[in-house]
Amino acid sequence: QPDWPLSSMSAELSDESRRLSLLDVEDTGVRAALRLTVRRLPDDAAHHFAHLGQHPGTHVDRYAAAALAGTDPETAAAALDKLTAAHLVIRTAP
């Protein structure tokens, strides 16, 4: 929305449930880029990524990722490394 004042855009983007839709323009938005990135993931990483949305918080470790995805912590750690490399999650601690 190039004609919107920044205050209006900021107010609209503050609604997390609408944020991705506001940033989409046909097939060139954030949602399309995210879909393409997820399609290119190895199966184990895609499986873990799909389950991370069930976590109620903003931080997840390999133990929580394993519990969510029904795997073991080592498999989850490897999947989280792949998700980090794909820029889908950010590592905040070693």
N, C-alpha and C positions, 0 to 999 in steps of 0.2 A: 504494500500500500504506500507508494511513494508520495502521495499527497497528504498523508496523515502527519500531524505533529508528533514529535517524539513522545510527548506525554500520553497521547492516545494509544500509540503503539505499545508503550510500556504497560499501560493499563490492560490492554488486550492480552499481551503476552504473560501477564501475571496469572492468568487462568490456565493452570497446567493441563486441564482436560481439553483445551482448544489450541494449545501452543503449536503443535505440529501442523494442524490444519491451516493456521494463519501463515505459516512459513511455506506452504505448498503453492506452487504455481504449475498447474497441469501435472506433467510427469517429471518436473525438475526440482521438486522440493525436498525437504529433509526426509520425509517419509519414503520417497522413491530411492534416495541415496541409502537410507538404512536398509530397505528391502534388498537392494542390490548387494550390499555388504554382507548381510546375513546369508543370502543365497550362496555366496562364495566361501562360507565357512566350512571347515571339516565337520562331519556329522556330530562328533562328540562336543565340539565347541557350540554348534547350533543348538544341540540338545540342552546344554547348560544355560545358554543365553535365553532360551525359551522359558526356562524355569526360574531364572533370576527375578522376573517380574512378580513372582509370588512373595518375595521377601518384603516385609513391611518397612524396612529401614533403607538408608542410603549407603551403608557399608556392609560388605559381605566378605567373609574369609573362606578358605577352602573347605572348612568343616560345614559351614552353612550352605555353601554351594553344593557340596556333596549330598547333604540331607535333602535339599530342595530337588535335586536332579535324580536322587536314588542311586548315587554312585559312591565311590570311596574318595577320601581326601586327596590321594595322589592323582587320580583321574581328574578330579575337580581342579586341582592346582594346574595341571597341564592345560585344561580347557580355559581356565582364567588367563593363563599366559597367552594363549591364542587370541582370546578376546581383547586382551591388552594390546597385542600386536596389531589387531584390526581396528584399534581406537574405539572400541565399544564399551570398554570399562577403563578406569584409571586406577593404577596401583597407588595406594596411599601409604602402605607400610610393606616392609620386606616379608 
